[in-house]
Amino acid sequence: MAAVSVVVSPGKEHAKVVVHLQTRPGFPDDRRVGGGTVTGPRDHLLSVDQIRLVKEARGPPTSLGRVPGSELCALVCVPDWVVRVNMKGPCKEVQKNEDQEGEAAATGPQAETLEAKKSWTANSHSALETEGTHGLGERVMADLYLESCRANSVVPVSRLLRQGSASELNLQHRGLGPQGIRALASTLTSNLYIKRLDLRDNELGGAGAEALADVLRKNSVISDVDLSENQIGAAGLQAICTALTLNPTVQKMQLQGNRLEEKAAQHLAALLLRHTGLKSLDLSYNQLNDLAGETLGPAVAENTGLTELNLSWNHLRGLGAIAFARGLEANIFLKVLDISHNGFGDSGACAVGEALRVNNVLEELNMRNNRISTSGALKLGLGLQVNQTLRVLIISKNPICSDGCVGLLKSVRSNKSSGLELLDVSGIQVSRECDELASSMSEAFPGLCIKHCTSRRKDWPQATIPAVICTKWL
């Protein structure tokens, strides 16, 4: 159940290995190492018959009856333990016992082996520490996973067995389910390599999310998690959010397509208020409605870490949209916001316009397909008249008509400090006035690009403006 990788450097015949064992809650305190038993947590002396030399700097692996060297570097891998190994100087008691064996111990093949080991260089020692220890850790992790799969009656995922020291584990569309996640739990908890975990579309449900939450509470390496399309619901989300509040390491979380509704918004709001390390959150393709917007708005206003938020393809509208926009007004960290394919309407667009008058941090805003008419576009333009930080505004697929486009362009033109680089009004039929206005802005705003993909009206001549040109139509 355990393995020890040992690196031996030149020196005296024996060394003392002190093992610090930290148990995890819910597991027994006894584990076996080699041929002996250690009981923790405390410091222990491993005798030579408990240590196996996995790889030497020169020559094949060897089983030792004695361990030369005054310095050892060992990795002890024990199921369900967090293990740290420190090396100390020569162990006098073991040294004394070996001296009593007489000169015979230093003759024959053992003497040759000892002499060879005394010729090791510092570089060989360093290479062995890096190569041998890591290889052993990977093998032990694979063994742990296989044992966990047997215990949970699931088929192992071959990709994980080949994972090695890769920083990303992609398990999309594997149908793992709750049991599959439970089998992964012990391996993921102690893995020191995986930083990005992709579990998209695995039918985890609430139970699987709870199992993963236990991993996220303990793992301090994983920083990017994709749980999209797993139907975790409010119960599963609550477990995940609770775990994240205890783990500042996670910086990016994708939760799209998880049937998150009004009740889930309460857990999300709590997460935004407590987890300042979370930088990116994807909540798209859920069912967050106007009541959810009223819950999330104040949390967005108070959040002090999130820089990217995706709420596209939800049901934010009415008072919920207004409340959320007011939260944006007070936020001082968010740089990228996607609220496309909701129902903000004119009232929501007006609230966003007011937010842009005050907010001096937001750089990218996507309001595509939000039922915004000409009136809403004009009110949104009021924010563009004073905002200096917004670089990208996408308002395509809204019924703002040509007058709405003209109003937005005039608002940008009146703001000499505007930082706008892209204005996307594609899918909107425009007039000649709008086209000419865009052309006239080329000198004042040489870096501004306007994206428009809909053909012009048939009752006026074909434009001579190139299809792709800055401060013109894209």
N, C-alpha and C positions, 0 to 999 in steps of 0.2 A: 504493500500500500504506500511505501515511501521510497524515495531514492535520494542519494547524497552524491553530489558532484564535488570532487576534492581537487584542489590545486596545491601542490607541495613545492615549496621553495627550499634551496639549500640551507642546511643548518643542522641542528641536533637531531637526534633520532626520533623524537616524539614531540607532539604539540598538543595543546589543550584547545578543544572546541567548545565554546559556550553557546548554547542554543536558547533563544528566547521564544517561547511559544505563547501566543495569545489566542485563547479560545474564542469561538463565536457563540453567541447565545443559542441554546437549543441543541447543542451537540455534547457528547460525552467528553471527558477530559483525558482519555487514554488513547494514544495512537502508537503504532509500532514503527520503529526505524530499524531497518536491517534485521539483525537477530535479537535486538534488545527492545525493551519497552521504556518509553519516556512518559512521564506524567507532568502535566503543566497546569497553569503557567508558572515557570521558574527557570533558573539556570541549571543546565545539566552538563555533565562530562560524558562525551561519547567515547567508549572504549574502541580499540582498533578493530575488533571483530564486528562492530556496528557500522563500519565505514567501507564503502566500495569505491575504488578509484575508477571512475567512468572513462576518463581519457587522459593520457599522459602527453606531455609536450613532444616526446619522442617514443616511438614504439607503440604496440597495441595495448588495449585496455588490460589491466592486471588486477587480480584480487590480492589484496595486501594482508599479510599477517602482522605486519608492523608498518607504521607510517613515519618515514623519515621527514625531517624538516621542522623548523621552528615556527612556521607560519602556514596556516591553512586558509583556503577560501572555499566555502562550501555553500551549496544551495540545498536546503532541506524542503522537499515538497510533500506535505502531509495533507490528506483530504480534510477539508473543513477547518483548517488552521491557517492563521496568518503567521508566517514564520520569518524570523530574522536571525541571521547567524553572524556572530562576531568571533574573531580569532584572537587568542591570547598567546602568551609566550609558552616556553616548554613546561610540560606537566611533570613535575618532579617525581610524583609517585609512580607514574608509568615508566619514567626514565630509570628509576631505581629497580623496578621489577625486571626490566629488560636487561640491565647490566648484570643481574644475577644469573642470566642464562649462559654466561661464559663466552669465550671467544668463538665457539662453534657457530654462534649466530652470525658471525661476521665472515664466514668462509663459504666457499662454493658459490652457487648461483645467486644467493642472497647478497653476497659481497659484491658481485658484479652489478647487480641491480642497484645496490646502494651507491656504488661508485658512479654509475651512469646518471643517477638522479642528482648527484652532487655537481655534475657538469652543466646543469640547466642554467640558462641565462635569464636575466630579468625580463627580456622580451618574450621568451617562451612562456614564462609564468603569466605575463599579461595576456598573451594570445589565448592561452588555455582558459583563463578566467572568463574571457568574453565568449569564446566559441563553445566550449564544453558546457558551461553552465546554462547558456541560453538554449542549446539543443536539448538538454535534459528537461528543462522546464516545459518546453513545448510538448515533448513526449508524455510527460506526466499529466499535463492538462488534457491531452487527448484521451489518456486512460481514465481520467476522472469523468470526462464527458460520457464515455462509453458505459462506465459503471452507472452513471446517473440515468442514462437512457434505459438500461436494463431495469433499474428500480422503478422508472415511470412507465415502462412498457411502451416505449416509442422507438421508432426507427431513427438511428443517428443520421445527422446531416453530414454528408461527405465533405462538403465545403469547409465545415468547421474543423474537420480532422486534418485538412490541408492548410489550415489558416496560418500556422507558423507565427511569425512575429509581425504580420501585416497590420497596419493601423486601421483598416476598414474591414468590417464584416458585413457582407451583403447577403441577406437571407430573404429577399423579396419573393413573394408568391410561393412560399413553401408549404403553406397549410399547416403550420406548426401547432396551432391551437394552444390552449392553456397547458396541457401536459408537455408539449414540446418546449415551452418556455421554462417550465419547472426543471426540465432536464438540463437546459442551458444555464440555469441560475448559478449553480456552484462554480461552473467554469468562468462565466462572465464576471462574477464577483471578484475573483482573484486574478483575472487576466490583467497584465500590465502593459499590453500593447494596443489593444483596440481603443481607438478614439472616436470612430464613427460607427454607429450601429444602425443598420437599415433593416427594419422588420415590417416593411410595408406589405399590406394584404396577406395576413397570416391567420385571420379568424381568431384573434386573441380574445376578444370579448372582454368583459369586465374582469373575469377570473385571471386571464392571461396578463392583463394590465397590472393587476395586484401582484402577481408573481414577479413581473419585471420591476415593479416599484421597489421590491425588496432588494433587487440588484442595484438599482440606482441609489438607494440609501447608503450602500456600502462601498461601491466602486468609486474611486477618485480619479479615474483616467478618462472614462467616456465623456465626451463633450458635445457630441452631435448625435441626436436620436431621431429616427423617422418611424413613427407609429401610424402612419396614414392608412386609411381604409381597413381598420381593424374593428370597427364598431364597438369601441370600448365603453361608450355611454358615460353617464354622469358618475356612476360608481367607480368605474375604472379610472376616469379622469381624476377623481378625488384622490385616489391612491397615488397616482403619478404626481400630482401637484404637491401632495404632502411630502413625497420623497424628494422632489426638487427643492423644496424650501430648506431641506437639510443637506443638500449637496450643491455647493456653489460652482462645481466644476462644469456642469451642463450649461452650454451657451446657446445651443440651437435645438429647437424642438419643433417637429412637424406632426400636426395632429389633424390633417385634413381628412374629410370623409369619415368621421367617427360618430355621427348622429348626436352631436353635441347641441343641446337645447338650452332653454332658459335656466334650468337648474345648474347646468354645467358652468354657466357664466359666473356663478358665485365662487366656484373653485378657481376659475381663471382669474377673477378679480383678486382673490387672496394671494395667488401666485405672483401676480404683477406687483403687489404691494410688498411682498416679502423677499422675492428672489431678484436681487439687483445684478446678479451675474448673467442672467438670461439676456442674450442680445438679439436673437431672432426667433419669432414665433409664427407658425403657419396654422391658421384656423379656417382655412378656406373649405368650401364644399361641406358645410355643416348647416345646422338649422337654428342659428342664433338670431332671435327675432328682436322686435323693438324693446321688449322688456330686458332682454339680454344687453342691448345697447345702453339702456339706462343704468345697468349694473357695471358695465365695463367702462363707461365714460369717466367716472370719478377715479377709477383705478388707473386708467391711462394718464390722467392728469397728475397723479401722485407718483407714477413709476419713474425710477431713476436709473434705468439701465438699458431698457429695450431700444434698439435702433432700427429694427425692421419688423413690421407687423403686416400679416396678410389676412384680411377678413373677406376676401372676395367670395362670391357665390353663397351668400347667407341671406337672411331676411331682415336686415337692418332698415328700418323705415320710420316715418313719423317722429314721435317724441324720442324714440330710441336713437334715431340718426342724429337728431339735434343734440341729445345728451352726449353722444360719442364725440361729435364735433367740438363741443365745449371742452371736453377732456383734451382734445388735440390742441386747443387754444392755450391750455396751461402747460402742456408737456414741453420739456426742454431737452429731450434726448432723441426722440424718434426722428429718423432721417428718411425712411422709406415706408410708405403706407399704401396698401392696395385695398380699396373698398369697392372695387368694380363688381358689377352684377348683383347689386343690392337694390334697394328702393328708396334712396335718399330723397329723390324728388326735388322740387324747387325749395321747399323749406330746409331740407338738409343741405342743399347747395348754398343757400344763404348763410347757414351756420358755418359751413366750411369757409366761405368767403370771409366771414368775420374772424375766424380762427387764423386765416392767412395774414390778416392785418396785424396780428400780434405775434404769431409764431415766427421765430427767426432761426429755426433749426431744420425744419422739414425741407428735403431736397427733391423727393420724388413722390408724386401723388397720382394714383390711378383711379379715376371715377367713371370708367367706361360703363355704358349701359346701366344708368341709374334713373331713368325716367325724368331727366332734367330738360326743361323746355327753355325757350328763349329768355323768359323771365328769370329762371334760375341761373342761366349762364351770365346774365348781366349782373346779378348780385354776386356771383362768384368772382366776376371781374373786378369788383370793388377791392377785393383782397389783393389781386394782382397789381393794382395801382400803387401799392406801397411795399409789397413783399420783395425782399432782396435775396433770399436764399433758395427759393424754389427753382430747380433746374429743369424738371420734367413734369409736364401736366398732360395727362391722357384723359380726354373727355369725349372720345369717339363713341359712336353708336347711341347717341342721345338725340332726342328731337329738338335740338336747339335752333335748327334752321340757319339760314344764312345770316340773319340779323344777330343771332347769338354769337356766331363766329366773328362778325364785325365788331361786336361789343367787346369780346375778349381781346382782339387784336388792338383795338383802341386803348384798352386798359394797359396792355403791355407797352404800347407806344408812349403813353403818358408817364411811364415810370423809367426814368433815365438810369436808375440803379438796378433795374431788373436783371436777375441772373438766369432768366429762362433760356434754355438751350433747345428744348423740344416741346412743341405744342402739337398734340395729336388730335385732329378733328376729323379723322377718316370716317367714312360712312355717313357724312352729312352733305347734302346738296347745297352748293354755295352759288352766289351771284357774281356778276362781273365786278361789282364794287368790292366784294371781299377779296377777290383775286388781285385787283389793283392795289388795294391797301397793303396786302402782303408784299407786293413788289416794291412799294414805296418805303418799306421799312428796312430794306437791305443795307443802306448806308448807316443808319443809326444802330442796327442790331445785326452785324455781319455774322455772328455766331448762332443766330436763331434759325432753327429748322422747323418748318411746318409740314406735318404729315397729312396728306389728303389723298384718298384713293378712289373717290367717287367722281364719275364723269360730270362735267359742267352742264348747265342747262343747254338745251338744243336751240333755243331762240336767240343765241348770240354767237358770234364767230369763234372759231377754234383759237385757243390761246397760243401765243408764240413762245410762252415760257417753257424752258426745258422741264422734263419730268422730274429730275432730281437736282435740286439746287438750294443752297442755304438761303434762308429768309424768303423762300418761295415754297411752292407746293412739292411735297415728297410723294 
